[in-house]
Amino acid sequence: MSSIRLDKGGCRVDRSHHISFIFDGRTYSGFEGDTLASALLANGVRVIGRSFKYHRPRGIFSAGVEEPNALVTLRKGSRAEPNTRATEIELYDGLEATSQNCWPSPKFDLMAVNQLAGNAFAAGFYYKTFMGPKMLFNKTTEVWWQFEKLIRRAAGLGKAAIGADPDIYERMNAWCDVLVVGSGPAGLAAAECAVTSGANVILCEQQPFVGGSLVGSSATIDNEDAWLAARFAKLRKSQNLRILTRTTVQSYFDDNTLLAIERVADHKAQPDKYEPRQRAWTIRAKSIVMATGAFERPLVFSGNDRPGIMLADAGRRYVSEFGVAPGRNIALFTNNDTAYLAAQDMAAGDANISLIIDVRSDVSAEMRAIAASIGAPVHAGWGIARTTGMLGISSLHVGPLKPGTNRISSKLQRFEVDCLLVSGGWSPAIHLTSQFGDKPLWDEELQAFLPGRPQQNWHGAGAMAGQFGFAAGFES
């Protein structure tokens, strides 16, 4: 995957403002508005780190908080912060980050030799091997303590800073009639409804900007291209609305009390004088609107963890929001229509979509028309048997699915690609509601868990609506 910065697109980046940053001791350049992940992709950096146990190469998989692979240590010394998602790090001048769980480098990691003994490293193998049998004349305890030192040294990913934290932090308390979590189209509509009714509203958004899925998207609402800008401009004028960006609502307690963390200065090399690095908000709300959106699901196949494989909507976001193509020769693998819309947006940004593999045999005429318009042949009723590549994906081996089964025919075709985007459907982000309430409900049609019945005064909106969705008006 030799990623490139596209000549157009990138609604979040300012191409006139270059930013210099360092990754693994090497200096790179990005634009203001980039994340570390988008800047690394633009510079063709393919391998970000290594997996925990087998030390397989790992690349960027998503574009947001769901990122499982691209974990780095940000900053140095007493301000070092390990296990930070590159997809959430805003680029700033002088940013310095290092890869984790590899030595001497992500491309050449000596611990990758663990892959040769993969069958011996089953889950919990260290307990079964070193604590189970009696060894050394029944001195099991002494043997375990010796091995435990080595296991602890190999465990984990990044290393925590040793020195005292030089930064300051704040705690704040807030009260409101309505707390809206998420500023996508559903969250903005809910906030507008609540503000219009005269309620005091707090709107929390974990990104540095509002808009959610509308940012960089060609989608329209009510046939209005400027829906997002119009709603945000109206809300900013409201006297009874507080908007908290870079703020993650992470805990839900009794009496509609929630804890949120505002990253006040995490997008800087260090906070300004007397400025807190982060601020912890304890928010007590009479009513809550959960507009937390949904996460795209991956698809599973042999070699599905190679660098260069990422979520389809993540690929769309890198093209639309940052003007970065995730690869020069891109394939899509999907079981739903949203991947076609992502491909359409990426093609509009000059990304090259070479083929689409769809496990469904009954792809709609509308989706086929989208594929034809971008010059991507559709292999309907096909699946991926495996991928190949050393430090990233280099080819796909695909074939038709046998009727009535999930098995792939032995007659496989090989396609050369340097990027594969996958989409297995969407699951609502039910994390907050799962902390307080009934257990999640399984939806067979969506193949996803939906939020359980509320036990406190909250409403779901948008992808979080389920059967207990948001309705106009709020309890006070």
C-alpha positions, 0 to 999 in steps of 0.5 A, spaced: 500 500 500 503 506 497 498 511 500 498 518 496 495 525 498 490 526 493 490 533 489 483 534 491 479 533 497 480 534 504 475 538 507 478 538 514 485 539 512 489 546 510 493 545 505 497 552 506 499 550 513 504 544 513 506 541 519 512 537 521 512 531 525 516 525 527 514 518 527 520 513 529 525 518 529 524 520 522 521 526 520 515 527 516 510 532 513 503 533 514 497 539 513 493 542 519 487 538 520 490 531 519 490 526 524 497 522 525 493 516 522 492 520 515 499 524 515 502 517 516 498 514 510 499 520 506 507 519 507 506 511 505 507 509 512 504 502 512 506 498 518 505 502 525 506 497 530 506 489 531 500 485 534 501 483 542 502 475 542 505 473 535 508 480 533 504 480 526 505 487 522 499 492 524 497 498 520 491 503 520 484 499 520 479 505 522 479 512 522 476 513 529 475 511 536 474 504 534 481 503 532 484 497 534 491 496 531 495 503 530 496 504 537 503 509 539 506 512 544 505 520 544 510 525 546 517 523 550 519 523 558 514 525 563 509 527 558 509 520 554 502 517 553 502 510 551 497 506 547 494 512 544 490 511 537 493 514 531 486 516 529 485 520 534 491 524 535 491 531 532 497 533 528 501 539 531 508 542 529 513 538 533 509 532 534 513 526 536 510 519 536 513 512 536 511 505 535 510 499 540 511 492 541 516 491 536 524 491 536 528 494 533 523 497 528 515 495 526 518 493 519 523 488 522 521 485 529 525 480 532 519 477 536 516 476 530 519 469 531 513 467 535 509 466 529 513 460 528 510 457 535 503 459 534 500 453 536 504 452 542 501 459 544 494 458 546 490 462 550 493 462 557 498 457 555 503 460 560 498 458 566 497 451 563 505 450 562 508 453 568 503 453 573 500 446 571 505 440 572 509 439 578 516 441 576 523 441 579 521 436 585 515 439 586 517 446 586 512 449 582 511 456 585 519 457 584 518 455 577 512 460 576 515 466 579 521 465 574 517 465 568 512 470 570 518 475 570 519 474 563 511 474 561 510 480 565 516 483 560 513 481 554 506 483 556 502 489 554 504 494 548 506 501 550 510 503 557 508 508 561 512 514 563 516 514 570 516 521 571 511 525 575 506 528 570 507 536 569 501 537 567 494 540 571 487 537 570 481 540 572 474 538 575 467 541 573 460 540 575 454 542 570 447 541 570 442 541 564 435 539 562 438 535 556 444 532 555 445 530 547 451 525 546 454 526 539 453 531 534 451 527 528 445 529 524 441 526 529 444 529 535 444 536 532 436 535 530 435 533 537 439 539 540 435 544 536 429 541 538 431 541 545 433 548 545 427 551 541 423 548 547 427 552 551 431 547 555 438 548 557 442 543 553 449 541 553 452 538 547 458 533 547 462 531 541 468 527 541 471 530 535 474 537 534 468 539 530 460 537 529 457 533 524 458 526 525 457 522 519 455 528 515 463 531 515 466 530 508 460 526 506 456 527 499 449 525 503 444 530 503 438 531 508 431 534 506 435 535 499 439 541 503 446 540 501 448 546 507 443 542 512 449 541 517 452 548 516 445 551 517 443 547 523 450 549 526 450 556 525 443 556 528 445 552 534 451 557 535 447 563 536 443 559 542 444 562 549 441 556 552 446 551 549 453 549 551 457 545 546 463 541 548 468 538 543 473 534 544 469 531 549 468 523 550 462 521 555 465 515 558 461 513 564 453 513 566 451 513 573 445 513 577 440 519 577 442 521 570 449 523 572 455 522 567 462 523 566 465 526 560 473 527 559 474 534 555 481 534 551 483 541 552 490 541 550 491 534 547 492 537 540 498 541 543 505 539 544 504 542 551 498 546 554 499 553 555 501 556 562 495 555 567 491 551 562 489 544 564 491 538 559 484 535 560 478 537 564 473 532 567 466 534 567 460 531 572 454 532 568 447 531 571 441 531 566 434 531 567 434 528 560 439 525 555 439 523 548 444 518 546 446 520 539 452 516 539 452 513 532 454 506 529 460 502 528 462 499 521 463 491 522 469 488 519 469 481 515 473 475 517 477 471 512 484 468 512 489 474 512 484 479 514 489 483 519 494 485 514 496 492 513 492 495 508 486 492 510 481 497 513 474 499 514 470 501 508 467 508 511 474 509 514 477 509 507 471 514 505 473 518 510 481 519 509 479 521 502 473 526 503 476 529 510 483 528 509 485 528 501 488 521 502 487 515 498 488 509 502 491 505 496 493 506 489 489 500 487 483 499 492 478 493 492 472 492 496 469 486 500 462 487 503 455 484 504 451 491 504 450 497 500 453 502 504 460 500 501 458 502 494 456 509 497 463 509 500 466 507 493 462 512 490 465 518 494 472 515 494 472 515 486 469 522 486 475 524 490 480 520 484 481 514 488 482 508 484 477 502 486 479 496 482 473 491 484 468 490 488 466 483 492 459 482 494 457 476 498 450 477 496 448 474 489 442 479 489 445 486 488 440 491 487 440 495 480 442 501 483 448 499 487 450 495 480 449 502 477 454 506 482 459 500 481 459 501 473 459 509 474 466 508 477 469 503 473 469 497 478 466 490 476 462 487 481 463 479 483 456 478 486 456 472 490 463 471 491 468 471 497 475 472 499 479 465 501 485 469 503 490 475 502 497 474 501 503 479 503 509 480 507 508 487 510 501 488 507 496 486 503 499 485 496 493 480 493 486 477 494 484 470 492 477 470 491 472 465 488 464 464 488 460 461 494 457 455 493 450 455 493 446 454 500 453 454 503 458 459 506 464 455 503 468 458 497 469 454 491 476 451 490 477 455 483 480 461 485 482 468 482 487 472 484 487 480 484 493 484 485 491 490 490 495 494 495 488 496 499 482 492 501 476 495 504 471 491 508 464 492 510 460 487 514 454 492 516 453 496 522 452 496 529 449 501 534 454 504 539 451 502 545 456 502 550 453 508 554 446 505 555 449 498 557 452 501 563 446 502 566 439 499 563 437 492 561 441 488 557 442 489 550 437 486 545 439 482 539 436 484 532 436 478 527 435 482 521 440 487 523 445 482 526 447 487 531 445 488 538 440 494 540 440 498 546 436 495 552 429 498 555 431 504 559 431 504 566 433 512 566 430 518 562 434 517 556 432 517 549 436 514 543 436 517 536 439 516 529 442 509 529 441 508 537 434 509 536 432 502 536 425 500 539 425 506 544 427 511 540 427 519 540 420 523 540 419 530 540 419 533 547 423 532 553 421 530 560 423 535 565 
